[in-house]
Structure formats: structure tokens, C-alpha cells
Amino acid sequence: MASRKEVADLAGVSEATVSRVLNGVGPIKEETRRKVIEASEQLGYVPSALARSFARSKSGNLGVVLPYVPKAHLFSAYFFSEMLSGIGSKARDNGMDLLVMFRTPGEVMNYTDLFRRQKVDACIILGARDDHGELAALQQLQQEGHPFCIMSQHFAGESFMEVDADHVDGSRQAIRHLTDQGYRNIAFLNGPDSYSNSQERLQGVQIGMNEAGMELDSSLLLEGNYGRRSGVEAAATIATRLDEIDAVFAANDRMAIGVMHGLRERGIKVQDFPAFVGYDDSDAAEMAVPPLSSVRVPFYEMGELAASKLIHASLGAAASSVNTELPAETARQLLPTELIIRASSIRNN
């Protein structure tokens, strides 16, 4: 059985174009249509009836909603680029295009309008906040039976489709790595509490400390906004307490590197730094001075999984016209994290 990719290669077009031609979606040049038809006939390619029924009355777009982050950088660029690459890969494989949208600051996004105007067939939502307005908008989306998936945010008690990483265990691994080497006064630079990822990182820190027979010193609990600049600002507090702080765990690499930069600005030499562990294992972690230990998050795989689950749910919803609500115990899927150890956190005795 020939594949859509083989048809695309023979016709000299993209897989998305093959899907549009064979499903009659959108305006297509006659010459392009002819090439695709001839290639599909030559190879004997026949798209599935389910996919054809789904595509005929749809836009062919998989929507991705991102937070508006012009300066704050609530998440690292690595976070977004890896997730979007994974989402885009699965969308392309299924003949869909990505429609990337940014939410307006201070406003709740009207998700249902995206479907009513047939701008998207399914939607992946990144950077959602756990507040009443956002929750109400998502509940309406679910009640109307529109397929959507939330990434990197958890709404407790809801049955939304969610894909995330195990940040509780990731943070626990980071703390245990530090405590196992004898570090005791660990400063934790977290992100805003309005994100479930921040809450889960804090939970993991507390678990790790408890496992080591210790408690988190509340005076060493700092908050940034996931941007490098907030790490630089946190360095001002950390620098004044270097006589007692022997390790720093930051909720992402950007903040960890910001703290390092801030300490250097204050004349503190690298050899006098506390131990550092970041989070994300971004490209910048390896290039930091010293190279930054970091918790690796499988962002690309998360994007692939979210898109795959959502496209499958979209096809199923189109065929059966049922609500996409999932049982609460199966609605959320977490991928494992892994601590990558580099020079920044290794104690030199």
C-alpha cells in the first residue's frame, strides 16, 4: 500500500497538498491537482474513508495558541521551538497545517470562536493559566465537543486532554542530586505560582528535601518569571547570602543562567559559585560557564504526543459526533524527565 509521502514525492508537492487535493479542501491549482491525481492513481494510493470524511468540511488547520510574551519570556524559546517542532511533525504527517495564534494580554481567549468560524479543526493550548476566566472558556470548549489539548498546565478535577512532563519527579531528582553530595542550604528559584508547572516543581523540591531528612527554608524560596532577567535580579538576594547558600536550583535554565550572570556582574568568581541545577536541558545549558546540570524535559516528544492524540480524537469526533470528554484518570499523560549532570553541580572536595 502506497503512502501519502510517496504520492507527494512523485507529484513534487507537500503531503498537506496531497491531502487537500484528495479531500477536496481549499483552492488548488488545476495543474497541481492533476499531478496529485495522476501520482495517486499510478501508485494506487487511497486515503482512509475516515480521514476523507473528516477533511471535507474542515479547514485543515491544527491550531496552536501561545501566550503573548514580548519581553517577559515566561518560558524559554527552547520550550516553544521544541514543542512546536514536535507538533508540526505530526501535523505534517497527517496532512494538516499549523495555525499559530497569540493570546491578547489581559484577555481570556475565545476558543470556541476559532471552531465556529472554522479557522481550526482542533487546538493545542500552551501557556494557559489556572484562573476562573480561562477555566470557564475551556469548559465551554469541552461542552461544545471541540477537540483540544492543553500542554504544560493542569486543571485539577477537570477531564481535559492534557500532555505534560513529570515535573514533580524532575524536581525531586534535582534536589536529591544536591543533597546526596552534602549540599544543605539550597535556594529554589521558582516561576509564578499561577502555573501548575511551578506548583509541581515546588512539590518535587519539598519531596526531595523530605527524603533527605530536611525542610525547605522559606527564606530561600525565590520567585522569578521564567526569564533570564528575573534570574539576574534574584542574584542580588543570593549574592548577599553566599556565606550560607551552597546550592541553587532554578525552575528553568534561563533563570539559572541569569543568576550566574548576575553573580559575575557582582564580581563573584566562578570558583566561588554555589552549585547550580537548572531545568529544561536547553541548548544553553551545555554552553553555560560552568556547564549547567539540568533536568531534561522531552518537549519535542510532548508536542508529537499532543498532536497525535488530538488528531486521533478529531477524527473520532468527526466520525461519531460525540463529546471528546475523557475520564479524569486517563485525560492527563505525563512523560518522564531525566537529570543531566554537568560541572555546575559536582562538588569538588
C-alpha positions in Angstrom: 0.0 0.0 0.0 1.5 3.3 -1.1 1.8 6.2 1.4 0.8 9.8 1.1 4.5 10.7 1.3 5.2 8.6 -1.8 2.4 10.3 -3.6 3.8 13.7 -2.6 7.3 12.8 -3.7 6.1 11.6 -7.1 3.9 14.6 -7.7 6.6 17.0 -6.4 4.3 18.6 -3.8 3.9 18.5 0.0 1.9 15.9 1.9 -0.5 18.6 3.0 -1.2 19.4 -0.6 -1.9 15.7 -1.4 -4.4 15.6 1.5 -6.1 18.8 0.3 -6.4 17.6 -3.3 -7.8 14.1 -2.4 -10.1 15.5 0.2 -11.3 18.5 -1.9 -10.2 21.1 0.7 -9.3 24.6 -0.2 -8.4 26.2 -3.6 -5.8 24.2 -5.6 -4.3 25.0 -8.9 -5.5 22.7 -11.7 -2.0 21.6 -12.7 -1.2 20.7 -9.1 -4.5 18.8 -8.7 -3.7 16.9 -11.9 -0.2 15.9 -10.8 -1.5 14.6 -7.5 -4.4 12.6 -9.0 -2.0 11.1 -11.6 0.5 10.2 -8.9 -2.1 8.7 -6.6 -3.5 6.6 -9.4 -0.1 5.4 -10.6 0.8 4.3 -7.0 -2.7 3.0 -6.2 -3.0 5.3 -3.1 -6.4 5.5 -1.5 -6.8 7.7 1.7 -8.9 6.2 4.5 -12.6 6.9 4.4 -12.4 8.3 8.0 -9.8 10.8 7.1 -11.7 11.8 3.9 -15.0 12.3 5.8 -13.2 14.4 8.4 -11.4 16.7 5.9 -14.2 17.6 3.5 -15.9 20.1 5.7 -12.9 21.2 7.7 -10.2 23.8 7.5 -7.2 21.5 7.5 -5.6 23.6 10.3 -4.4 22.4 13.7 -4.4 25.5 15.9 -1.7 26.3 18.4 -2.4 29.0 21.0 0.7 30.6 22.6 0.9 33.2 25.4 1.8 36.7 24.4 5.4 37.1 25.7 7.2 40.1 24.1 9.6 40.8 26.9 8.8 38.6 30.0 9.8 35.3 28.3 7.6 33.3 30.6 9.0 30.2 29.1 12.3 29.7 27.2 12.5 29.9 23.4 13.7 26.3 23.6 10.5 25.3 25.3 8.4 26.7 22.4 10.6 25.7 19.5 10.9 22.1 20.6 7.2 21.7 21.3 6.2 23.4 18.0 8.6 21.2 16.1 7.0 18.1 17.6 3.5 19.3 16.9 4.4 20.4 13.4 5.9 17.0 12.6 2.8 15.1 13.4 0.6 17.7 11.8 2.6 17.4 8.5 2.4 13.6 8.7 -1.4 13.8 8.8 -1.7 16.4 6.0 -2.6 19.3 8.3 -1.1 22.9 8.6 -0.4 24.7 11.8 -2.2 28.0 12.6 -0.2 29.7 15.4 -2.1 32.3 17.4 -1.1 34.5 20.3 -3.5 35.4 23.1 -4.1 39.1 23.9 -2.6 40.2 27.2 -5.2 40.5 30.0 -8.0 38.9 28.0 -9.5 35.4 28.0 -9.2 33.8 24.6 -12.4 33.0 22.8 -11.5 29.4 21.9 -15.0 28.4 20.7 -15.0 31.2 18.1 -12.0 29.6 16.4 -14.1 26.5 15.8 -17.3 28.3 14.9 -15.6 30.2 12.2 -13.9 27.0 11.0 -10.4 28.5 11.5 -9.2 25.3 13.1 -10.3 21.7 13.3 -8.5 21.0 16.6 -6.5 23.2 19.0 -3.4 22.8 21.2 -3.2 25.4 24.1 0.1 26.4 25.6 0.6 28.8 28.5 -2.9 28.6 29.9 -3.3 30.0 33.4 -5.3 28.4 36.2 -7.8 31.2 36.7 -11.6 31.4 36.6 -11.9 33.0 33.2 -9.6 30.6 31.5 -11.3 27.6 33.1 -14.7 28.8 32.0 -13.6 29.2 28.4 -12.1 25.7 28.4 -15.2 24.2 30.0 -17.3 25.8 27.2 -15.0 24.4 24.6 -15.4 20.9 26.0 -19.2 21.2 26.4 -19.5 22.0 22.7 -17.5 18.9 21.9 -14.5 20.6 20.2 -11.2 18.7 20.3 -8.4 20.4 22.2 -5.4 19.5 24.2 -3.7 21.6 27.0 0.1 21.4 27.3 2.2 22.2 30.3 -0.8 23.2 32.5 -3.0 21.1 34.7 -6.6 21.9 35.8 -7.3 19.7 38.8 -10.6 18.0 38.8 -11.3 18.5 35.1 -11.3 15.9 32.4 -9.4 17.9 29.7 -7.0 16.2 27.5 -3.5 17.2 28.8 0.1 16.4 28.0 2.9 17.4 30.2 6.2 16.1 31.8 6.6 14.7 35.3 7.8 17.9 37.0 7.4 16.6 40.5 9.8 13.8 39.9 12.1 16.0 37.8 12.5 18.5 40.7 12.8 15.7 43.2 15.7 14.3 41.1 17.5 17.6 41.1 17.2 18.1 44.9 18.3 14.6 45.7 21.4 15.0 43.4 22.3 18.1 45.5 21.5 16.6 48.9 23.3 13.3 48.2 26.5 15.4 47.7 26.1 17.1 51.0 24.5 20.4 50.0 22.2 21.6 52.7 21.3 25.3 52.2 19.5 25.1 48.8 17.9 28.2 47.3 15.0 27.4 45.0 14.1 30.0 42.2 10.7 29.1 41.0 8.3 30.6 38.4 4.9 32.2 39.0 2.5 30.2 41.2 -0.3 30.7 38.6 1.3 27.9 36.5 0.8 24.3 37.6 4.3 23.6 36.5 5.6 25.9 39.2 3.4 24.3 41.8 4.6 20.8 40.7 8.3 21.9 40.8 7.8 23.2 44.4 6.1 19.9 45.3 9.1 18.0 43.9 11.5 20.1 45.8 9.7 19.5 49.1 9.6 15.8 48.5 13.3 15.7 47.7 14.1 17.7 50.8 11.9 15.4 53.0 13.5 12.3 51.6 16.9 13.7 52.7 15.5 14.5 56.2 15.5 18.2 55.5 12.9 21.0 55.1 12.9 23.8 52.6 13.9 27.1 54.2 11.1 29.5 53.2 13.6 32.4 53.1 15.4 30.6 50.3 12.3 30.2 48.2 12.5 32.9 45.5 10.2 33.7 42.6 11.0 34.8 39.0 9.1 34.8 35.8 11.0 32.1 33.9 13.0 34.8 32.1 16.8 35.4 32.3 16.4 38.9 33.7 14.5 37.6 36.7 17.4 35.3 37.4 19.8 38.3 37.3 17.5 40.1 39.8 17.4 37.0 42.1 21.2 37.0 42.1 21.1 40.2 44.2 19.5 38.3 47.0 21.6 35.2 46.6 24.9 37.2 46.5 24.2 38.6 49.9 23.8 35.2 51.4 26.6 33.2 49.7 28.1 32.5 53.1 25.1 30.2 53.8 23.7 29.3 50.4 25.7 26.3 48.9 23.4 25.4 46.0 20.8 26.9 43.7 18.0 25.1 41.9 16.2 27.1 39.3 12.9 26.2 37.6 14.4 26.7 34.2 17.8 27.1 32.5 17.2 30.8 31.6 16.8 31.8 35.2 19.7 29.6 36.3 22.0 31.2 33.7 20.6 34.7 34.7 21.7 34.1 38.3 25.1 33.0 37.1 25.4 36.2 35.1 24.2 38.3 38.0 26.8 36.9 40.3 29.5 37.6 37.8 28.3 41.1 37.5 28.9 41.5 41.2 32.5 40.3 40.9 31.9 36.8 42.2 34.3 34.3 40.5 33.0 31.1 39.0 35.1 29.0 41.5 33.1 30.8 44.3 29.7 30.0 42.8 27.3 27.8 44.7 26.3 24.5 43.0 23.7 25.1 40.2 21.0 22.9 38.7 18.6 24.2 36.0 15.5 22.8 34.3 14.7 22.1 30.6 18.2 21.0 29.5 18.1 23.6 26.8 21.0 24.1 24.3 22.2 27.0 26.5 22.8 24.6 29.5 25.8 22.9 27.8 27.3 26.3 26.8 27.0 27.9 30.2 30.1 28.6 32.3 30.4 26.3 34.1 28.3 23.8 32.0 24.9 23.6 33.7 23.4 20.5 35.2 19.7 20.4 34.2 16.5 18.3 34.2 15.8 17.2 30.7 12.2 17.7 29.6 11.1 15.9 26.4 9.4 18.9 24.8 9.6 17.6 21.2 8.0 14.2 22.2 5.4 16.1 24.2 4.5 18.1 21.1 4.3 14.9 19.0 2.1 13.2 21.6 -0.3 16.1 22.0 -0.8 16.4 18.2 -1.1 12.7 17.7 -3.7 12.3 20.5 -5.6 15.3 19.3 -5.7 14.4 15.6 -6.9 10.9 16.6 -9.6 12.4 18.8 -10.6 14.8 16.0 -11.1 12.0 13.5 -13.0 10.0 16.1 -15.2 13.0 16.9 -15.9 13.7 13.2 -16.9 10.1 12.7 -19.1 9.6 15.8 -20.2 13.2 16.6 -19.6 12.6 20.3 -18.2 14.8 23.0 -14.4 14.5 23.4 -14.5 14.4 27.3 -12.2 11.8 28.8 -12.2 10.0 32.1 -10.3 12.2 34.6 -7.8 9.3 35.4 -6.8 8.9 31.7 -7.1 12.5 30.5 -3.7 13.6 31.5 -0.5 12.0 30.2 2.9 12.7 31.8 6.3 11.9 30.1 9.4 11.2 32.2 12.1 13.7 33.0 15.8 13.0 33.4 18.6 14.8 35.3 21.6 15.5 33.2 24.7 16.1 35.4 27.4 18.6 34.4 30.2 20.5 36.1 27.9 23.2 37.7 26.6 20.8 40.4 29.6 18.5 41.1 31.2 19.1 44.4 35.0 19.5 44.3 36.4 18.2 47.6 
